[in-house]
């Protein structure tokens, strides 16, 4: 394994002393964190636990409040900051998440920001850009980056949005399975468009949608349509130095899947970078 690439896991950290011990026991060096409620006391506990277990925090996954419907029919009107409903409350949640990151030593907040319109003259696109510019500036003043999760828009649309927002602290958590499952692009080609902004990658797999109202199905890695050997080769070509985070939302997935997937990735990365 190259020293500038860390493998990690998405994990809850509401009880960091126990939660992060579990991440370390599985042999990981990095983590992305879900936390229900932010407080100064929890920030101190989390910072101490990260140090104790020698874990690198990659980002705080910060979304809500309100309903998110994860499909192609209702997702555009419920997810992220593109829909007007819940937008002010979600901006406030992100502000609190950014403040928590600053207090806990987490370098970035990270979210699904919504189905960004492809038409740059769409009024919702303009509103989204202005909303994100304000959030980006708020984070920049506190030394925090913002990671966009890929998948709900085409890579070119995301590239345009990042450049139009333009605060300089906007990067990407690249989820190749989302690009497949939302039907938005080929992940290897997506890296050609977005690669210079990628700071983390989700190790997740899936299939393209066949029902125009529903996402494609998630699949155990590497049994879906994401070409992980090509993805890792593309990351090497880009000079990627960041974290690869295992994400799995399959029903019934256990630690055995996480350990098996970790071994697969370690071998693939070692072989690719050892060439």
Residue pairs with C-beta under 8 A, 6 or more apart in sequence:
1 7
1 266
1 269
1 270
1 273
2 269
2 273
4 241
4 242
5 240
5 241
5 242
5 243
5 244
5 269
5 273
6 28
6 29
6 30
6 56
6 242
6 243
6 244
7 28
7 29
7 30
7 243
7 244
7 245
7 246
7 262
7 265
7 266
8 23
8 28
8 29
8 30
8 31
8 32
8 56
8 58
8 243
8 244
8 245
8 246
9 23
9 26
9 28
9 30
9 31
9 32
9 245
9 246
9 258
10 31
10 32
10 33
10 34
10 61
10 245
10 246
10 247
11 19
11 20
11 22
11 23
11 31
11 32
11 33
11 34
12 19
12 33
12 34
12 35
13 19
13 20
13 31
13 33
13 34
13 35
13 46
13 49
14 34
14 35
14 36
14 37
14 42
16 42
16 45
16 46
16 48
16 49
16 50
17 45
17 49
19 49
20 31
20 46
20 49
20 50
20 52
20 53
20 55
21 49
21 53
23 31
23 53
23 55
24 53
24 54
24 55
26 255
26 258
26 259
26 262
27 259
27 262
28 55
28 262
29 54
29 55
29 56
30 55
30 56
30 57
30 58
30 243
30 245
31 55
31 56
31 57
31 58
31 245
32 57
32 58
32 59
32 60
32 61
32 110
32 173
32 200
32 243
32 245
33 46
33 57
33 59
33 60
33 61
33 106
34 61
35 42
35 46
35 60
35 100
38 96
38 97
38 99
38 100
40 103
42 100
42 104
43 100
43 103
43 104
44 103
44 104
46 104
47 103
47 104
47 105
49 55
50 56
50 57
50 104
50 105
56 243
57 104
57 105
57 106
57 107
58 107
58 108
58 110
58 199
58 200
58 242
58 243
58 245
59 106
59 107
59 108
59 109
59 110
59 147
59 173
59 200
60 97
60 100
60 101
60 104
60 106
60 108
60 109
60 110
61 109
61 110
61 111
62 93
62 94
62 97
62 98
62 109
62 110
62 111
63 80
63 90
63 93
63 111
63 112
64 90
64 93
65 86
65 89
65 90
65 93
66 78
66 85
66 86
66 89
66 90
67 78
68 75
68 78
68 79
68 112
69 75
69 78
69 79
70 79
70 215
71 213
71 214
71 215
72 182
72 183
72 209
72 212
72 213
72 214
72 215
73 213
73 214
75 115
75 152
76 82
76 83
76 114
76 115
77 83
77 85
78 85
79 112
79 114
79 115
79 152
80 90
80 111
80 112
80 113
80 114
80 115
80 152
81 87
81 90
81 91
81 113
81 114
81 128
81 131
81 132
82 113
82 114
82 115
82 116
82 117
82 124
82 128
83 114
83 124
84 124
84 127
87 131
91 131
91 134
91 135
94 109
94 111
94 135
95 135
95 138
97 109
98 109
98 135
98 138
98 139
98 142
98 144
99 142
100 106
101 107
101 108
101 109
101 142
101 144
102 142
102 143
102 144
106 144
107 144
107 145
108 144
108 145
108 146
108 147
108 171
108 199
109 139
109 144
109 145
109 146
109 147
110 146
110 147
110 148
110 149
110 173
110 200
111 147
111 148
111 149
112 149
112 151
112 152
113 128
113 132
113 148
113 149
114 128
114 152
115 152
115 153
116 125
116 128
116 152
116 153
116 157
116 158
116 161
117 124
117 125
117 128
117 157
118 153
118 154
118 157
119 125
120 160
120 164
125 161
128 161
129 161
129 164
129 165
132 146
132 161
132 165
132 170
133 165
133 166
133 167
135 146
136 146
136 165
136 167
136 168
136 169
136 170
137 167
139 145
139 146
139 167
139 169
140 167
140 168
140 169
144 169
145 169
145 170
145 171
145 199
146 169
146 170
146 171
147 171
147 172
147 173
147 199
147 200
148 158
148 161
148 162
148 170
148 171
148 172
148 173
149 173
149 175
149 178
149 202
150 158
150 172
150 173
150 174
150 175
150 176
150 178
150 179
150 184
150 190
150 194
151 175
151 177
151 178
151 179
151 181
151 182
151 184
152 178
152 182
152 184
153 161
153 184
154 184
154 185
155 179
155 184
155 185
155 189
155 190
155 193
155 194
156 193
158 172
158 194
159 193
159 194
159 197
162 170
162 172
162 197
170 197
171 197
171 198
171 199
172 194
172 197
172 198
172 199
172 200
173 198
173 199
173 200
173 201
173 202
173 245
174 187
174 190
174 191
174 194
174 198
174 200
174 201
174 202
175 201
175 202
175 204
175 247
176 187
176 190
176 201
176 202
176 204
176 205
176 226
176 228
176 231
177 187
177 202
177 204
177 205
177 206
177 218
177 224
177 226
178 184
178 202
178 204
178 206
179 185
179 186
179 187
179 190
180 186
180 187
180 206
180 207
180 208
180 216
180 224
180 225
180 226
181 206
181 207
181 208
181 209
181 215
181 216
181 217
181 218
182 209
182 215
182 216
183 208
183 209
183 216
187 226
187 227
187 231
188 227
188 230
188 231
188 234
191 198
191 231
191 234
191 235
191 238
192 234
195 234
195 238
195 240
196 238
198 235
198 238
198 240
198 242
199 242
199 243
200 242
200 243
200 244
200 245
201 231
201 235
201 240
201 242
201 243
201 244
201 245
202 244
202 245
202 246
202 247
203 221
203 228
203 244
203 245
203 246
203 247
203 261
203 265
204 218
204 221
204 226
204 246
204 247
204 248
205 218
205 219
205 220
205 221
205 222
205 223
205 224
205 225
205 226
205 228
206 215
206 216
206 217
206 218
206 219
206 224
206 225
206 226
207 216
207 217
207 219
207 224
207 225
208 216
208 225
209 215
209 216
210 216
218 224
218 248
218 249
218 250
219 225
219 250
220 248
220 250
220 253
220 257
220 261
221 228
221 246
221 248
221 261
221 264
222 228
222 264
228 265
228 268
229 268
229 272
232 268
232 269
232 272
233 272
236 272
236 273
244 265
244 269
246 258
246 261
246 262
246 265
248 257
248 258
248 261
250 257
